[in-house]
Amino acid sequence: MGAAKHEYLICYDIRDPKRWRKAYKVLKGYGETLQYSIFRVRLTVRDREQLRLRLEQILTEDDSLLIVGLCDRCVERITACNRPEVWTTQPDLHAIL
């Protein structure tokens, strides 16, 4: 059985366009874009740390990275006014009994 996945909201502020494009491409492989610098991803703890390390190799001290863990209740309470389909919850494909 695989590790549990959790929802994360990843936001970044990258000053250099080249670094921004690199980070954007990395994040596209992990989740879906909500805005240019905001992503929604569903990751295991291991995948989250792997992603964080990949982004740290791209970013400099002038850049900012924010990874926000979202509990199931938090995800349910999010209101996406312009694009409601973005925050539909994906049911787990397995159940722990």
DRENPA-3360 file (N, C-alpha, C; in nm, 2 decimals, always signed):
BEGIN
1 = MGAAKHEY = +0.08/-0.12/+0.00/+0.00/+0.00/+0.00/+0.09/+0.12/+0.00 ~ +0.05/+0.22/-0.08/+0.13/+0.34/-0.09/+0.12/+0.44/+0.03 ~ +0.21/+0.53/+0.03/+0.20/+0.63/+0.14/+0.09/+0.73/+0.11 ~ +0.04/+0.78/+0.22/-0.08/+0.88/+0.22/-0.03/+1.01/+0.14 ~ -0.12/+1.06/+0.06/-0.10/+1.18/-0.01/-0.18/+1.29/+0.06 ~ -0.12/+1.41/+0.06/-0.18/+1.53/+0.12/-0.18/+1.64/+0.02 ~ -0.28/+1.73/+0.04/-0.29/+1.85/-0.05/-0.20/+1.96/+0.00 ~ -0.14/+2.03/-0.09/-0.05/+2.14/-0.06/-0.08/+2.25/-0.16;
9 = LICYDIRD = -0.06/+2.37/-0.11/-0.07/+2.49/-0.19/+0.07/+2.55/-0.20 ~ +0.13/+2.56/-0.31/+0.27/+2.61/-0.33/+0.27/+2.74/-0.40 ~ +0.32/+2.84/-0.33/+0.33/+2.98/-0.39/+0.48/+3.02/-0.39 ~ +0.51/+3.09/-0.49/+0.65/+3.14/-0.50/+0.66/+3.28/-0.56 ~ +0.76/+3.35/-0.53/+0.79/+3.48/-0.58/+0.94/+3.48/-0.63 ~ +0.96/+3.47/-0.76/+1.09/+3.45/-0.81/+1.12/+3.57/-0.90 ~ +1.23/+3.64/-0.87/+1.27/+3.77/-0.93/+1.32/+3.75/-1.07 ~ +1.38/+3.65/-1.10/+1.44/+3.63/-1.24/+1.35/+3.55/-1.33;
17 = PKRWRKAY = +1.32/+3.59/-1.45/+1.24/+3.52/-1.54/+1.29/+3.38/-1.57 ~ +1.42/+3.36/-1.59/+1.48/+3.23/-1.62/+1.45/+3.13/-1.50 ~ +1.48/+3.17/-1.38/+1.45/+3.09/-1.27/+1.30/+3.06/-1.25 ~ +1.22/+3.16/-1.28/+1.08/+3.14/-1.27/+1.03/+3.03/-1.37 ~ +1.08/+3.04/-1.49/+1.04/+2.93/-1.59/+1.08/+2.79/-1.55 ~ +1.20/+2.79/-1.49/+1.25/+2.66/-1.44/+1.16/+2.60/-1.33 ~ +1.13/+2.69/-1.23/+1.05/+2.64/-1.12/+0.91/+2.61/-1.17 ~ +0.86/+2.68/-1.27/+0.72/+2.66/-1.32/+0.72/+2.52/-1.39;
25 = KVLKGYGE = +0.82/+2.49/-1.47/+0.83/+2.36/-1.53/+0.84/+2.24/-1.44 ~ +0.92/+2.26/-1.33/+0.93/+2.16/-1.23/+0.79/+2.13/-1.16 ~ +0.72/+2.24/-1.12/+0.59/+2.23/-1.06/+0.48/+2.17/-1.15 ~ +0.49/+2.20/-1.28/+0.39/+2.15/-1.37/+0.39/+2.00/-1.37 ~ +0.51/+1.94/-1.34/+0.52/+1.79/-1.33/+0.46/+1.73/-1.20 ~ +0.43/+1.82/-1.10/+0.38/+1.77/-0.98/+0.23/+1.80/-0.95 ~ +0.18/+1.91/-1.01/+0.04/+1.94/-0.98/-0.02/+2.03/-1.09 ~ -0.12/+2.10/-1.05/-0.19/+2.19/-1.14/-0.17/+2.34/-1.10;
33 = TLQYSIFR = -0.17/+2.42/-1.20/-0.15/+2.56/-1.18/-0.28/+2.63/-1.15 ~ -0.29/+2.71/-1.05/-0.40/+2.79/-1.02/-0.39/+2.93/-1.07 ~ -0.27/+2.99/-1.05/-0.23/+3.11/-1.11/-0.08/+3.10/-1.15 ~ -0.02/+3.20/-1.21/+0.12/+3.19/-1.25/+0.22/+3.14/-1.15 ~ +0.20/+3.18/-1.03/+0.29/+3.14/-0.92/+0.23/+3.07/-0.81 ~ +0.12/+3.01/-0.83/+0.04/+2.93/-0.73/+0.00/+2.79/-0.79 ~ +0.04/+2.69/-0.72/+0.01/+2.55/-0.76/-0.06/+2.48/-0.65 ~ -0.15/+2.38/-0.69/-0.21/+2.29/-0.60/-0.15/+2.15/-0.64;
41 = VRLTVRDR = -0.10/+2.09/-0.54/-0.04/+1.96/-0.56/-0.09/+1.86/-0.45 ~ -0.08/+1.73/-0.49/-0.12/+1.62/-0.40/+0.00/+1.53/-0.39 ~ +0.07/+1.53/-0.27/+0.20/+1.46/-0.26/+0.21/+1.38/-0.13 ~ +0.30/+1.28/-0.14/+0.34/+1.21/-0.02/+0.44/+1.30/+0.05 ~ +0.47/+1.27/+0.17/+0.57/+1.35/+0.24/+0.71/+1.34/+0.17 ~ +0.74/+1.22/+0.12/+0.86/+1.20/+0.05/+0.87/+1.29/-0.08 ~ +0.76/+1.28/-0.15/+0.75/+1.36/-0.28/+0.76/+1.51/-0.25 ~ +0.70/+1.56/-0.14/+0.71/+1.70/-0.10/+0.85/+1.74/-0.07;
49 = EQLRLRLE = +0.92/+1.66/+0.00/+1.06/+1.69/+0.03/+1.15/+1.69/-0.10 ~ +1.12/+1.59/-0.19/+1.19/+1.58/-0.31/+1.17/+1.71/-0.40 ~ +1.04/+1.75/-0.40/+1.01/+1.88/-0.47/+1.07/+2.00/-0.41 ~ +1.07/+2.01/-0.28/+1.13/+2.12/-0.21/+1.28/+2.13/-0.24 ~ +1.35/+2.01/-0.24/+1.49/+2.01/-0.27/+1.52/+2.05/-0.42 ~ +1.44/+2.01/-0.51/+1.45/+2.05/-0.65/+1.43/+2.20/-0.67 ~ +1.33/+2.26/-0.60/+1.31/+2.40/-0.61/+1.42/+2.48/-0.54 ~ +1.48/+2.43/-0.43/+1.59/+2.50/-0.36/+1.71/+2.51/-0.45;
57 = QILTEDDS = +1.73/+2.41/-0.54/+1.84/+2.42/-0.63/+1.82/+2.53/-0.74 ~ +1.70/+2.57/-0.76/+1.67/+2.67/-0.86/+1.67/+2.81/-0.80 ~ +1.61/+2.82/-0.68/+1.59/+2.95/-0.62/+1.71/+3.01/-0.56 ~ +1.72/+3.14/-0.54/+1.82/+3.21/-0.47/+1.77/+3.27/-0.35 ~ +1.85/+3.34/-0.27/+1.80/+3.40/-0.15/+1.71/+3.52/-0.17 ~ +1.71/+3.57/-0.29/+1.62/+3.68/-0.33/+1.48/+3.63/-0.35 ~ +1.46/+3.50/-0.38/+1.33/+3.44/-0.41/+1.26/+3.39/-0.28 ~ +1.13/+3.37/-0.29/+1.05/+3.32/-0.18/+0.97/+3.20/-0.23;
65 = LLIVGLCD = +0.96/+3.10/-0.13/+0.89/+2.98/-0.16/+0.80/+2.95/-0.03 ~ +0.67/+2.92/-0.06/+0.58/+2.89/+0.05/+0.51/+2.76/+0.02 ~ +0.52/+2.67/+0.11/+0.45/+2.54/+0.09/+0.35/+2.53/+0.21 ~ +0.22/+2.53/+0.17/+0.12/+2.53/+0.28/+0.05/+2.39/+0.27 ~ +0.05/+2.32/+0.38/-0.02/+2.19/+0.39/-0.17/+2.22/+0.42 ~ -0.25/+2.15/+0.35/-0.40/+2.17/+0.37/-0.46/+2.04/+0.41 ~ -0.53/+2.04/+0.52/-0.61/+1.93/+0.57/-0.73/+1.91/+0.49 ~ -0.80/+1.79/+0.50/-0.92/+1.77/+0.42/-1.02/+1.87/+0.45;
73 = RCVERITA = -1.04/+1.91/+0.57/-1.14/+2.01/+0.61/-1.11/+2.15/+0.54 ~ -0.98/+2.18/+0.54/-0.94/+2.31/+0.48/-0.97/+2.31/+0.33 ~ -0.95/+2.20/+0.26/-0.98/+2.19/+0.12/-1.13/+2.20/+0.09 ~ -1.21/+2.14/+0.18/-1.35/+2.15/+0.17/-1.40/+2.29/+0.18 ~ -1.34/+2.37/+0.26/-1.38/+2.51/+0.29/-1.33/+2.61/+0.19 ~ -1.25/+2.57/+0.10/-1.19/+2.67/+0.00/-1.30/+2.70/-0.10 ~ -1.31/+2.83/-0.13/-1.41/+2.88/-0.23/-1.33/+2.94/-0.34 ~ -1.34/+2.88/-0.46/-1.28/+2.93/-0.58/-1.39/+2.99/-0.66;
81 = CNRPEVWT = -1.39/+3.12/-0.66/-1.50/+3.20/-0.72/-1.50/+3.20/-0.88 ~ -1.38/+3.21/-0.93/-1.37/+3.22/-1.08/-1.36/+3.09/-1.15 ~ -1.30/+2.99/-1.08/-1.28/+2.86/-1.14/-1.31/+2.75/-1.04 ~ -1.44/+2.73/-1.01/-1.47/+2.63/-0.91/-1.42/+2.49/-0.94 ~ -1.40/+2.45/-1.06/-1.36/+2.32/-1.09/-1.22/+2.29/-1.04 ~ -1.14/+2.39/-1.01/-1.00/+2.37/-0.97/-0.99/+2.30/-0.83 ~ -1.09/+2.33/-0.75/-1.08/+2.27/-0.61/-1.17/+2.15/-0.59 ~ -1.21/+2.08/-0.69/-1.28/+1.96/-0.67/-1.19/+1.86/-0.60;
89 = TQPDLHAI = -1.24/+1.79/-0.50/-1.16/+1.69/-0.43/-1.16/+1.56/-0.50 ~ -1.04/+1.50/-0.50/-1.02/+1.37/-0.56/-1.03/+1.26/-0.46 ~ -1.12/+1.17/-0.47/-1.13/+1.06/-0.37/-1.01/+0.97/-0.37 ~ -0.97/+0.92/-0.26/-0.86/+0.83/-0.25/-0.90/+0.70/-0.32 ~ -0.81/+0.63/-0.39/-0.85/+0.51/-0.46/-0.84/+0.39/-0.37 ~ -0.81/+0.41/-0.24/-0.80/+0.29/-0.15/-0.86/+0.34/-0.01 ~ -0.89/+0.25/+0.06/-0.94/+0.28/+0.20/-0.86/+0.19/+0.30 ~ -0.83/+0.25/+0.41/-0.76/+0.19/+0.52/-0.87/+0.14/+0.62;
97 = L = -0.87/+0.01/+0.65/-0.97/-0.04/+0.74/-0.91/-0.08/+0.87;
% end
